[in-house]
Amino acid sequence: MADEEKLPIPPTLLEKLLFYTTASFVLLAIFSLFAFLFLVPFVIEPAFTTIFMQFDLNPALCVTAGVKHLVGTSNCSWASCREGCTKDLFECTQIRVNYKLGPDSNISATEYENLIRMDRAIREYEYENYDSSVDRAYPETAEEDGMDLPDALPTGLQGNDSEWYFTGARLFPNVKGCGYPPILNCTIFFGKYIKVGNNYTCYHSKVDPGIVITELDMWQNTLNLVYAIAIPVPSFFISVIYLTFAYFKIYNTEAESEQEPLQGDAEAMATGDDEKPITPGSDTFREDLACFGHELRLAIEKDKEGFESNSPPISNSASLSG
């Protein structure tokens, strides 16, 4: 007789709730970790760099002083703009600018406004060092072009008698000089700033005055940093804390409660006090049935032998009457 198939016990509402809660926290931990790793190079690290570079919130007046288009990884140590922050540079465009500080610094507000309103054509306003900006280079590239350093364009902080606060600064759209469309489009950036003599506002770094960026929003930069840290990091730690508690407390307690009946059955079998119901298909029922049949057969044979021994003998000869 075949064993009866045990039907699965349907999970209770509490078990379902525990399962879906645990699965949700597992997914939350995974997505939080990957989101944080993705945000580190694209949001968190640039935001911290922008803060550490201490860009002056008061915009300065910049003018494009020189442009170089280079080819080759050895020549492209930096680029004013590139779409993609991880790819290697084989072709780059470098924009150099001269800048003077804003109206709160060395120039008056009227002069600052007049410089902003002036025509951007270089011929209408002859800036210092612009006549030879195409034929001359900056010190870091003068030797590569076969020029002597005295013939190179001056770079760095200028004296009080100079028109500019800094000459030969490197221009970037942001602190990293890179980004991805549609936030950053290098074609639009170069079209706006690549022409020698163009005037525009810019922001210089107090830590490294040789770095100038065209866009600066410290409030948005700080907000992006807060969102990038305050959302994935606490979500990950909360998930880890719950999963640790569930593993050591909830699931461990359930496992112990399931093992207690099994241990009780083993002890009952060892002591012979098994009180499980005997079914017709069980091995115990078969053994008892076979034992009963054997005892019944022995009893029948014993009764038969006793009956034969007590019965009178039958005579085989026939008596004849006289």
Phi and psi in degrees as GROMACS dihedral restraints (atoms count N, CA, C in turn):
[ dihedral_restraints ]
;  ai    aj    ak    al  type     phi  dphi    fc
    3     4     5     6     1   -69.7    20    10
    4     5     6     7     1   148.2    20    10
    6     7     8     9     1   -67.9    20    10
    7     8     9    10     1   144.6    20    10
    9    10    11    12     1   -73.9    20    10
   10    11    12    13     1   133.6    20    10
   12    13    14    15     1   -74.1    20    10
   13    14    15    16     1   133.7    20    10
   15    16    17    18     1   -84.3    20    10
   16    17    18    19     1   123.9    20    10
   18    19    20    21     1   -76.5    20    10
   19    20    21    22     1   137.5    20    10
   21    22    23    24     1   -65.2    20    10
   22    23    24    25     1   142.0    20    10
   24    25    26    27     1   -82.8    20    10
   25    26    27    28     1   122.0    20    10
   27    28    29    30     1   -65.2    20    10
   28    29    30    31     1   141.0    20    10
   30    31    32    33     1   -67.0    20    10
   31    32    33    34     1   149.3    20    10
   33    34    35    36     1   -80.4    20    10
   34    35    36    37     1   170.6    20    10
   36    37    38    39     1   -63.2    20    10
   37    38    39    40     1   -37.2    20    10
   39    40    41    42     1   -66.8    20    10
   40    41    42    43     1   -38.9    20    10
   42    43    44    45     1   -66.0    20    10
   43    44    45    46     1   -40.8    20    10
   45    46    47    48     1   -62.9    20    10
   46    47    48    49     1   -44.3    20    10
   48    49    50    51     1   -61.8    20    10
   49    50    51    52     1   -41.3    20    10
   51    52    53    54     1   -65.1    20    10
   52    53    54    55     1   -40.1    20    10
   54    55    56    57     1   -64.4    20    10
   55    56    57    58     1   -49.4    20    10
   57    58    59    60     1   -68.3    20    10
   58    59    60    61     1   -33.5    20    10
   60    61    62    63     1   -65.6    20    10
   61    62    63    64     1   -44.5    20    10
   63    64    65    66     1   -64.3    20    10
   64    65    66    67     1   -42.6    20    10
   66    67    68    69     1   -62.7    20    10
   67    68    69    70     1   -38.5    20    10
   69    70    71    72     1   -65.1    20    10
   70    71    72    73     1   -41.6    20    10
   72    73    74    75     1   -70.6    20    10
   73    74    75    76     1   -32.1    20    10
   75    76    77    78     1   -64.0    20    10
   76    77    78    79     1   -47.6    20    10
   78    79    80    81     1   -63.8    20    10
   79    80    81    82     1   -39.3    20    10
   81    82    83    84     1   -63.1    20    10
   82    83    84    85     1   -40.6    20    10
   84    85    86    87     1   -65.0    20    10
   85    86    87    88     1   -41.4    20    10
   87    88    89    90     1   -65.9    20    10
   88    89    90    91     1   -49.9    20    10
   90    91    92    93     1   -66.3    20    10
   91    92    93    94     1   -35.8    20    10
   93    94    95    96     1   -65.3    20    10
   94    95    96    97     1   -41.7    20    10
   96    97    98    99     1   -64.3    20    10
   97    98    99   100     1   -47.9    20    10
   99   100   101   102     1   -67.3    20    10
  100   101   102   103     1   -35.2    20    10
  102   103   104   105     1   -64.9    20    10
  103   104   105   106     1   -41.2    20    10
  105   106   107   108     1   -65.7    20    10
  106   107   108   109     1   -43.3    20    10
  108   109   110   111     1   -63.5    20    10
  109   110   111   112     1   -33.1    20    10
  111   112   113   114     1   -73.5    20    10
  112   113   114   115     1   -35.6    20    10
  114   115   116   117     1   -78.9    20    10
  115   116   117   118     1   -21.2    20    10
  117   118   119   120     1   -58.3    20    10
  118   119   120   121     1   -54.3    20    10
  120   121   122   123     1   -77.1    20    10
  121   122   123   124     1   -22.5    20    10
  123   124   125   126     1   -99.0    20    10
  124   125   126   127     1   -25.3    20    10
  126   127   128   129     1  -127.0    20    10
  127   128   129   130     1   -53.1    20    10
  129   130   131   132     1   -68.6    20    10
  130   131   132   133     1   -50.1    20    10
  132   133   134   135     1   -65.1    20    10
  133   134   135   136     1   -44.6    20    10
  135   136   137   138     1   -62.5    20    10
  136   137   138   139     1   -36.1    20    10
  138   139   140   141     1   -65.6    20    10
  139   140   141   142     1   -44.1    20    10
  141   142   143   144     1   -64.4    20    10
  142   143   144   145     1   -40.7    20    10
  144   145   146   147     1   -62.7    20    10
  145   146   147   148     1   -41.0    20    10
  147   148   149   150     1   -60.9    20    10
  148   149   150   151     1   -38.8    20    10
  150   151   152   153     1   -70.9    20    10
  151   152   153   154     1   -43.2    20    10
  153   154   155   156     1   -70.0    20    10
  154   155   156   157     1   -28.3    20    10
  156   157   158   159     1   -73.8    20    10
  157   158   159   160     1   -14.2    20    10
  159   160   161   162     1    53.8    20    10
  160   161   162   163     1    62.2    20    10
  162   163   164   165     1   -70.2    20    10
  163   164   165   166     1   138.8    20    10
  165   166   167   168     1   -71.1    20    10
  166   167   168   169     1   123.8    20    10
  168   169   170   171     1   -70.1    20    10
  169   170   171   172     1   -20.6    20    10
  171   172   173   174     1   -81.5    20    10
  172   173   174   175     1   114.5    20    10
  174   175   176   177     1   -65.3    20    10
  175   176   177   178     1   146.0    20    10
  177   178   179   180     1  -103.1    20    10
  178   179   180   181     1   166.4    20    10
  180   181   182   183     1   -96.6    20    10
  181   182   183   184     1   118.1    20    10
  183   184   185   186     1  -109.5    20    10
  184   185   186   187     1   150.6    20    10
  186   187   188   189     1  -139.7    20    10
  187   188   189   190     1   135.4    20    10
  189   190   191   192     1   -68.3    20    10
  190   191   192   193     1   122.3    20    10
  192   193   194   195     1  -106.8    20    10
  193   194   195   196     1   -25.9    20    10
  195   196   197   198     1  -164.5    20    10
  196   197   198   199     1   148.2    20    10
  198   199   200   201     1  -134.5    20    10
  199   200   201   202     1   136.4    20    10
  201   202   203   204     1  -132.4    20    10
  202   203   204   205     1   135.2    20    10
  204   205   206   207     1  -114.4    20    10
  205   206   207   208     1   114.3    20    10
  207   208   209   210     1  -116.9    20    10
  208   209   210   211     1   155.6    20    10
  210   211   212   213     1  -130.2    20    10
  211   212   213   214     1   136.3    20    10
  213   214   215   216     1   113.7    20    10
  214   215   216   217     1   139.4    20    10
  216   217   218   219     1   -65.5    20    10
  217   218   219   220     1   -31.7    20    10
  219   220   221   222     1   -70.9    20    10
  220   221   222   223     1   -27.9    20    10
  222   223   224   225     1   -87.2    20    10
  223   224   225   226     1   -26.2    20    10
  225   226   227   228     1   -94.4    20    10
  226   227   228   229     1    70.8    20    10
  228   229   230   231     1   -73.8    20    10
  229   230   231   232     1   -22.5    20    10
  231   232   233   234     1  -156.9    20    10
  232   233   234   235     1   159.9    20    10
  234   235   236   237     1  -139.4    20    10
  235   236   237   238     1   142.4    20    10
  237   238   239   240     1   -64.6    20    10
  238   239   240   241     1   -33.9    20    10
  240   241   242   243     1  -153.0    20    10
  241   242   243   244     1   136.6    20    10
  243   244   245   246     1  -149.5    20    10
  244   245   246   247     1   137.8    20    10
  246   247   248   249     1   -91.2    20    10
  247   248   249   250     1   107.7    20    10
  249   250   251   252     1   111.8    20    10
  250   251   252   253     1   116.8    20    10
  252   253   254   255     1   -92.1    20    10
  253   254   255   256     1    -3.9    20    10
  255   256   257   258     1  -114.8    20    10
  256   257   258   259     1   -13.6    20    10
  258   259   260   261     1   -79.9    20    10
  259   260   261   262     1   154.9    20    10
  261   262   263   264     1   -75.2    20    10
  262   263   264   265     1   151.9    20    10
  264   265   266   267     1   -97.0    20    10
  265   266   267   268     1   117.6    20    10
  267   268   269   270     1  -111.2    20    10
  268   269   270   271     1   -14.9    20    10
  270   271   272   273     1  -148.8    20    10
  271   272   273   274     1   130.9    20    10
  273   274   275   276     1  -145.5    20    10
  274   275   276   277     1   156.6    20    10
  276   277   278   279     1  -123.2    20    10
  277   278   279   280     1   125.0    20    10
  279   280   281   282     1  -113.3    20    10
  280   281   282   283     1   125.9    20    10
  282   283   284   285     1  -111.7    20    10
  283   284   285   286     1   127.0    20    10
  285   286   287   288     1  -108.1    20    10
  286   287   288   289     1   141.0    20    10
  288   289   290   291     1  -132.0    20    10
  289   290   291   292     1   154.7    20    10
  291   292   293   294     1  -108.3    20    10
  292   293   294   295     1   142.6    20    10
  294   295   296   297     1  -142.9    20    10
  295   296   297   298     1   152.5    20    10
  297   298   299   300     1  -123.6    20    10
  298   299   300   301     1   151.2    20    10
  300   301   302   303     1   -70.4    20    10
  301   302   303   304     1   164.0    20    10
  303   304   305   306     1   -73.7    20    10
  304   305   306   307     1  -173.7    20    10
  306   307   308   309     1   -64.4    20    10
  307   308   309   310     1   -19.8    20    10
  309   310   311   312     1   -85.5    20    10
  310   311   312   313     1     3.9    20    10
  312   313   314   315     1  -114.5    20    10
  313   314   315   316     1  -102.7    20    10
  315   316   317   318     1  -100.9    20    10
  316   317   318   319     1   -12.6    20    10
  318   319   320   321     1  -119.3    20    10
  319   320   321   322     1   157.0    20    10
  321   322   323   324     1   -77.9    20    10
  322   323   324   325     1   163.9    20    10
  324   325   326   327     1   -66.8    20    10
  325   326   327   328     1   -36.9    20    10
  327   328   329   330     1   -65.2    20    10
  328   329   330   331     1   -44.0    20    10
  330   331   332   333     1   -64.2    20    10
  331   332   333   334     1   -37.9    20    10
  333   334   335   336     1   -64.7    20    10
  334   335   336   337     1   -44.2    20    10
  336   337   338   339     1   -65.9    20    10
  337   338   339   340     1   -38.1    20    10
  339   340   341   342     1   -65.7    20    10
  340   341   342   343     1   -36.1    20    10
  342   343   344   345     1   -69.4    20    10
  343   344   345   346     1   -33.0    20    10
  345   346   347   348     1   -71.1    20    10
  346   347   348   349     1   -36.1    20    10
  348   349   350   351     1   -81.0    20    10
  349   350   351   352     1   -15.1    20    10
  351   352   353   354     1   -68.3    20    10
  352   353   354   355     1   159.5    20    10
  354   355   356   357     1   -65.8    20    10
  355   356   357   358     1   144.3    20    10
  357   358   359   360     1   -83.5    20    10
  358   359   360   361     1    -5.3    20    10
  360   361   362   363     1   -69.5    20    10
  361   362   363   364     1   134.0    20    10
  363   364   365   366     1   -68.1    20    10
  364   365   366   367     1   -27.8    20    10
  366   367   368   369     1   -72.2    20    10
  367   368   369   370     1   -24.7    20    10
  369   370   371   372     1   -84.2    20    10
  370   371   372   373     1   -13.9    20    10
  372   373   374   375     1  -145.5    20    10
  373   374   375   376     1   104.0    20    10
  375   376   377   378     1   -86.5    20    10
  376   377   378   379     1   103.9    20    10
  378   379   380   381     1   -80.7    20    10
  379   380   381   382     1   156.1    20    10
  381   382   383   384     1   -64.6    20    10
  382   383   384   385     1   140.0    20    10
  384   385   386   387     1    75.4    20    10
  385   386   387   388     1     4.0    20    10
  387   388   389   390     1   -85.9    20    10
  388   389   390   391     1   -22.0    20    10
  390   391   392   393     1   -62.3    20    10
  391   392   393   394     1   -31.2    20    10
  393   394   395   396     1  -117.6    20    10
  394   395   396   397     1    20.1    20    10
  396   397   398   399     1   -67.2    20    10
  397   398   399   400     1   -24.8    20    10
  399   400   401   402     1   -82.0    20    10
  400   401   402   403     1   -35.6    20    10
  402   403   404   405     1   -89.0    20    10
  403   404   405   406     1   -16.5    20    10
  405   406   407   408     1  -112.4    20    10
  406   407   408   409     1   164.6    20    10
  408   409   410   411     1  -130.8    20    10
  409   410   411   412     1   170.8    20    10
  411   412   413   414     1   -86.6    20    10
  412   413   414   415     1   160.6    20    10
  414   415   416   417     1   -53.2    20    10
  415   416   417   418     1   -36.8    20    10
  417   418   419   420     1   -71.7    20    10
  418   419   420   421     1   -18.5    20    10
  420   421   422   423     1  -118.7    20    10
  421   422   423   424     1     1.1    20    10
  423   424   425   426     1   -66.8    20    10
  424   425   426   427     1   -42.0    20    10
  426   427   428   429     1   -66.2    20    10
  427   428   429   430     1   -35.2    20    10
  429   430   431   432     1   -66.2    20    10
  430   431   432   433     1   -30.5    20    10
  432   433   434   435     1   -88.5    20    10
  433   434   435   436     1     4.4    20    10
  435   436   437   438     1    78.4    20    10
  436   437   438   439     1    24.6    20    10
  438   439   440   441     1  -104.5    20    10
  439   440   441   442     1   156.5    20    10
  441   442   443   444     1   -82.8    20    10
  442   443   444   445     1   147.9    20    10
  444   445   446   447     1   -60.0    20    10
  445   446   447   448     1   -35.3    20    10
  447   448   449   450     1   -62.3    20    10
  448   449   450   451     1   -25.0    20    10
  450   451   452   453     1   -85.4    20    10
  451   452   453   454     1    -5.4    20    10
  453   454   455   456     1   -78.0    20    10
  454   455   456   457     1   158.7    20    10
  456   457   458   459     1   -68.5    20    10
  457   458   459   460     1   142.9    20    10
  459   460   461   462     1   -72.2    20    10
  460   461   462   463     1   142.1    20    10
  462   463   464   465     1  -132.3    20    10
  463   464   465   466     1   161.4    20    10
  465   466   467   468     1   102.1    20    10
  466   467   468   469     1  -174.6    20    10
  468   469   470   471     1   -67.3    20    10
  469   470   471   472     1   138.2    20    10
  471   472   473   474     1  -104.9    20    10
  472   473   474   475     1   162.2    20    10
  474   475   476   477     1   -76.2    20    10
  475   476   477   478     1   177.8    20    10
  477   478   479   480     1   -65.9    20    10
  478   479   480   481     1   -25.1    20    10
  480   481   482   483     1   -84.0    20    10
  481   482   483   484     1    -0.4    20    10
  483   484   485   486     1   -88.2    20    10
  484   485   486   487     1   152.8    20    10
  486   487   488   489     1   -70.8    20    10
  487   488   489   490     1   -28.8    20    10
  489   490   491   492     1  -110.1    20    10
  490   491   492   493     1   149.0    20    10
  492   493   494   495     1   -78.0    20    10
  493   494   495   496     1   -37.0    20    10
  495   496   497   498     1  -148.9    20    10
  496   497   498   499     1   139.9    20    10
  498   499   500   501     1  -122.5    20    10
  499   500   501   502     1   145.6    20    10
  501   502   503   504     1    75.8    20    10
  502   503   504   505     1    26.9    20    10
  504   505   506   507     1   -75.4    20    10
  505   506   507   508     1   152.3    20    10
  507   508   509   510     1   -88.0    20    10
  508   509   510   511     1   132.9    20    10
  510   511   512   513     1  -101.1    20    10
  511   512   513   514     1   133.3    20    10
  513   514   515   516     1  -135.8    20    10
  514   515   516   517     1   155.7    20    10
  516   517   518   519     1   -74.8    20    10
  517   518   519   520     1   -28.5    20    10
  519   520   521   522     1  -150.3    20    10
  520   521   522   523     1  -177.0    20    10
  522   523   524   525     1   -66.5    20    10
  523   524   525   526     1   -26.9    20    10
  525   526   527   528     1   -91.4    20    10
  526   527   528   529     1   -18.0    20    10
  528   529   530   531     1    71.2    20    10
  529   530   531   532     1    18.2    20    10
  531   532   533   534     1  -148.0    20    10
  532   533   534   535     1   167.1    20    10
  534   535   536   537     1   177.4    20    10
  535   536   537   538     1  -171.2    20    10
  537   538   539   540     1  -132.1    20    10
  538   539   540   541     1   143.0    20    10
  540   541   542   543     1   -62.8    20    10
  541   542   543   544     1   151.6    20    10
  543   544   545   546     1   -87.7    20    10
  544   545   546   547     1     1.0    20    10
  546   547   548   549     1   -64.8    20    10
  547   548   549   550     1   -41.5    20    10
  549   550   551   552     1  -128.6    20    10
  550   551   552   553     1   125.8    20    10
  552   553   554   555     1  -123.4    20    10
  553   554   555   556     1   108.1    20    10
  555   556   557   558     1   -66.3    20    10
  556   557   558   559     1   -28.5    20    10
  558   559   560   561     1   -62.5    20    10
  559   560   561   562     1   -44.9    20    10
  561   562   563   564     1   -66.8    20    10
  562   563   564   565     1   -39.0    20    10
  564   565   566   567     1   -62.0    20    10
  565   566   567   568     1   -49.3    20    10
  567   568   569   570     1   -66.7    20    10
  568   569   570   571     1   -36.8    20    10
  570   571   572   573     1   -63.1    20    10
  571   572   573   574     1   -25.8    20    10
  573   574   575   576     1   -90.6    20    10
  574   575   576   577     1   -32.2    20    10
  576   577   578   579     1  -119.5    20    10
  577   578   579   580     1    -3.9    20    10
  579   580   581   582     1   -81.0    20    10
  580   581   582   583     1   -21.4    20    10
  582   583   584   585     1   -72.9    20    10
  583   584   585   586     1   126.3    20    10
  585   586   587   588     1   -65.6    20    10
  586   587   588   589     1   127.0    20    10
  588   589   590   591     1   103.6    20    10
  589   590   591   592     1    -8.1    20    10
  591   592   593   594     1   -65.7    20    10
  592   593   594   595     1   141.1    20    10
  594   595   596   597     1  -112.3    20    10
  595   596   597   598     1   140.3    20    10
  597   598   599   600     1  -166.4    20    10
  598   599   600   601     1   164.2    20    10
  600   601   602   603     1   -84.5    20    10
  601   602   603   604     1   149.4    20    10
  603   604   605   606     1  -149.7    20    10
  604   605   606   607     1   172.8    20    10
  606   607   608   609     1  -128.7    20    10
  607   608   609   610     1   124.6    20    10
  609   610   611   612     1  -103.3    20    10
  610   611   612   613     1   154.6    20    10
  612   613   614   615     1   -88.5    20    10
  613   614   615   616     1   134.7    20    10
  615   616   617   618     1   -76.5    20    10
  616   617   618   619     1   -24.5    20    10
  618   619   620   621     1   -78.0    20    10
  619   620   621   622     1   -44.8    20    10
  621   622   623   624     1  -130.3    20    10
  622   623   624   625     1    94.1    20    10
  624   625   626   627     1   -63.0    20    10
  625   626   627   628     1   -12.1    20    10
  627   628   629   630     1   -80.3    20    10
  628   629   630   631     1     0.4    20    10
  630   631   632   633     1  -111.9    20    10
  631   632   633   634     1   127.4    20    10
  633   634   635   636     1  -130.8    20    10
  634   635   636   637     1   135.1    20    10
  636   637   638   639     1  -120.2    20    10
  637   638   639   640     1   155.6    20    10
  639   640   641   642     1   -94.2    20    10
  640   641   642   643     1   -21.7    20    10
  642   643   644   645     1  -127.5    20    10
  643   644   645   646     1   134.8    20    10
  645   646   647   648     1  -149.9    20    10
  646   647   648   649     1   122.3    20    10
  648   649   650   651     1  -138.3    20    10
  649   650   651   652     1    92.1    20    10
  651   652   653   654     1   -66.5    20    10
  652   653   654   655     1   -33.0    20    10
  654   655   656   657     1   -64.8    20    10
  655   656   657   658     1   -47.2    20    10
  657   658   659   660     1   -67.1    20    10
  658   659   660   661     1   -36.3    20    10
  660   661   662   663     1   -62.7    20    10
  661   662   663   664     1   -44.7    20    10
  663   664   665   666     1   -67.4    20    10
  664   665   666   667     1   -38.0    20    10
  666   667   668   669     1   -65.1    20    10
  667   668   669   670     1   -41.9    20    10
  669   670   671   672     1   -62.4    20    10
  670   671   672   673     1   -38.4    20    10
  672   673   674   675     1   -65.8    20    10
  673   674   675   676     1   -42.4    20    10
  675   676   677   678     1   -64.3    20    10
  676   677   678   679     1   -45.2    20    10
  678   679   680   681     1   -63.1    20    10
  679   680   681   682     1   -40.4    20    10
  681   682   683   684     1   -68.3    20    10
  682   683   684   685     1   -22.9    20    10
  684   685   686   687     1  -103.7    20    10
  685   686   687   688     1   -40.0    20    10
  687   688   689   690     1   -74.9    20    10
  688   689   690   691     1   -19.1    20    10
  690   691   692   693     1   -94.3    20    10
  691   692   693   694     1   -58.0    20    10
  693   694   695   696     1   -72.9    20    10
  694   695   696   697     1   -35.0    20    10
  696   697   698   699     1   -67.1    20    10
  697   698   699   700     1   -52.6    20    10
  699   700   701   702     1   -62.2    20    10
  700   701   702   703     1   -35.4    20    10
  702   703   704   705     1   -61.4    20    10
  703   704   705   706     1   -41.0    20    10
  705   706   707   708     1   -66.1    20    10
  706   707   708   709     1   -45.4    20    10
  708   709   710   711     1   -69.5    20    10
  709   710   711   712     1   -36.9    20    10
  711   712   713   714     1   -63.6    20    10
  712   713   714   715     1   -41.6    20    10
  714   715   716   717     1   -63.7    20    10
  715   716   717   718     1   -42.9    20    10
  717   718   719   720     1   -64.5    20    10
  718   719   720   721     1   -40.4    20    10
  720   721   722   723     1   -64.1    20    10
  721   722   723   724     1   -43.6    20    10
  723   724   725   726     1   -64.8    20    10
  724   725   726   727     1   -45.8    20    10
  726   727   728   729     1   -63.3    20    10
  727   728   729   730     1   -37.1    20    10
  729   730   731   732     1   -65.2    20    10
  730   731   732   733     1   -44.6    20    10
  732   733   734   735     1   -64.3    20    10
  733   734   735   736     1   -41.6    20    10
  735   736   737   738     1   -64.9    20    10
  736   737   738   739     1   -37.7    20    10
  738   739   740   741     1   -69.3    20    10
  739   740   741   742     1   -43.9    20    10
  741   742   743   744     1   -87.3    20    10
  742   743   744   745     1   -21.7    20    10
  744   745   746   747     1  -110.5    20    10
  745   746   747   748     1   -59.3    20    10
  747   748   749   750     1   -72.4    20    10
  748   749   750   751     1   -59.1    20    10
  750   751   752   753     1   -70.1    20    10
  751   752   753   754     1   -32.4    20    10
  753   754   755   756     1   -67.2    20    10
  754   755   756   757     1   -38.6    20    10
  756   757   758   759     1   -65.9    20    10
  757   758   759   760     1   -41.1    20    10
  759   760   761   762     1   -64.7    20    10
  760   761   762   763     1   -38.7    20    10
  762   763   764   765     1   -64.7    20    10
  763   764   765   766     1   -39.8    20    10
  765   766   767   768     1   -66.8    20    10
  766   767   768   769     1   -38.3    20    10
  768   769   770   771     1   -68.1    20    10
  769   770   771   772     1   -29.6    20    10
  771   772   773   774     1   -76.2    20    10
  772   773   774   775     1   -28.3    20    10
  774   775   776   777     1   -79.3    20    10
  775   776   777   778     1   -22.8    20    10
  777   778   779   780     1   -62.3    20    10
  778   779   780   781     1   -46.8    20    10
  780   781   782   783     1   -62.4    20    10
  781   782   783   784     1   -35.1    20    10
  783   784   785   786     1   -66.5    20    10
  784   785   786   787     1   -41.0    20    10
  786   787   788   789     1   -65.8    20    10
  787   788   789   790     1   -37.0    20    10
  789   790   791   792     1   -64.4    20    10
  790   791   792   793     1   -39.3    20    10
  792   793   794   795     1   -65.0    20    10
  793   794   795   796     1   -40.0    20    10
  795   796   797   798     1   -65.7    20    10
  796   797   798   799     1   -40.6    20    10
  798   799   800   801     1   -66.5    20    10
  799   800   801   802     1   -37.5    20    10
  801   802   803   804     1   -65.4    20    10
  802   803   804   805     1   -40.0    20    10
  804   805   806   807     1   -66.9    20    10
  805   806   807   808     1   -35.1    20    10
  807   808   809   810     1   -69.7    20    10
  808   809   810   811     1   -35.7    20    10
  810   811   812   813     1   -91.8    20    10
  811   812   813   814     1    -6.9    20    10
  813   814   815   816     1    81.2    20    10
  814   815   816   817     1    11.7    20    10
  816   817   818   819     1  -101.0    20    10
  817   818   819   820     1    38.3    20    10
  819   820   821   822     1   -72.7    20    10
  820   821   822   823     1   116.6    20    10
  822   823   824   825     1  -105.6    20    10
  823   824   825   826     1    19.3    20    10
  825   826   827   828     1   -69.0    20    10
  826   827   828   829     1   142.0    20    10
  828   829   830   831     1   -64.6    20    10
  829   830   831   832     1   139.0    20    10
  831   832   833   834     1   -91.0    20    10
  832   833   834   835     1   122.7    20    10
  834   835   836   837     1  -101.0    20    10
  835   836   837   838     1   158.4    20    10
  837   838   839   840     1   -60.2    20    10
  838   839   840   841     1   -22.6    20    10
  840   841   842   843     1   -95.6    20    10
  841   842   843   844     1     2.5    20    10
  843   844   845   846     1   -82.5    20    10
  844   845   846   847     1   159.3    20    10
  846   847   848   849     1   -67.5    20    10
  847   848   849   850     1   -34.8    20    10
  849   850   851   852     1   -62.8    20    10
  850   851   852   853     1   -40.3    20    10
  852   853   854   855     1   -64.4    20    10
  853   854   855   856     1   -40.4    20    10
  855   856   857   858     1   -63.9    20    10
  856   857   858   859     1   -43.7    20    10
  858   859   860   861     1   -64.4    20    10
  859   860   861   862     1   -41.6    20    10
  861   862   863   864     1   -65.6    20    10
  862   863   864   865     1   -39.4    20    10
  864   865   866   867     1   -65.3    20    10
  865   866   867   868     1   -41.5    20    10
  867   868   869   870     1   -66.0    20    10
  868   869   870   871     1   -39.8    20    10
  870   871   872   873     1   -65.4    20    10
  871   872   873   874     1   -40.1    20    10
  873   874   875   876     1   -64.8    20    10
  874   875   876   877     1   -40.7    20    10
  876   877   878   879     1   -64.1    20    10
  877   878   879   880     1   -39.2    20    10
  879   880   881   882     1   -66.4    20    10
  880   881   882   883     1   -43.7    20    10
  882   883   884   885     1   -65.2    20    10
  883   884   885   886     1   -37.2    20    10
  885   886   887   888     1   -64.8    20    10
  886   887   888   889     1   -40.9    20    10
  888   889   890   891     1   -64.6    20    10
  889   890   891   892     1   -42.7    20    10
  891   892   893   894     1   -63.0    20    10
  892   893   894   895     1   -38.8    20    10
  894   895   896   897     1   -67.0    20    10
  895   896   897   898     1   -39.4    20    10
  897   898   899   900     1   -64.1    20    10
  898   899   900   901     1   -45.0    20    10
  900   901   902   903     1   -64.4    20    10
  901   902   903   904     1   -36.9    20    10
  903   904   905   906     1   -66.8    20    10
  904   905   906   907     1   -42.2    20    10
  906   907   908   909     1   -65.2    20    10
  907   908   909   910     1   -36.4    20    10
  909   910   911   912     1   -65.3    20    10
  910   911   912   913     1   -43.0    20    10
  912   913   914   915     1   -64.5    20    10
  913   914   915   916     1   -38.5    20    10
  915   916   917   918     1   -67.9    20    10
  916   917   918   919     1   -36.6    20    10
  918   919   920   921     1   -67.1    20    10
  919   920   921   922     1   -41.8    20    10
  921   922   923   924     1   -67.5    20    10
  922   923   924   925     1   -34.7    20    10
  924   925   926   927     1   -73.4    20    10
  925   926   927   928     1   -28.4    20    10
  927   928   929   930     1   -91.5    20    10
  928   929   930   931     1   -11.9    20    10
  930   931   932   933     1   -78.9    20    10
  931   932   933   934     1   143.3    20    10
  933   934   935   936     1   -69.9    20    10
  934   935   936   937     1   149.9    20    10
  936   937   938   939     1   -70.1    20    10
  937   938   939   940     1   147.6    20    10
  939   940   941   942     1  -101.1    20    10
  940   941   942   943     1   128.5    20    10
  942   943   944   945     1   -81.1    20    10
  943   944   945   946     1   139.9    20    10
  945   946   947   948     1   -94.3    20    10
  946   947   948   949     1   -10.7    20    10
  948   949   950   951     1   -94.9    20    10
  949   950   951   952     1   145.0    20    10
  951   952   953   954     1   -99.1    20    10
  952   953   954   955     1   138.3    20    10
  954   955   956   957     1   -89.7    20    10
  955   956   957   958     1   139.4    20    10
  957   958   959   960     1  -107.7    20    10
  958   959   960   961     1   135.3    20    10
  960   961   962   963     1   -80.2    20    10
  961   962   963   964     1   146.9    20    10
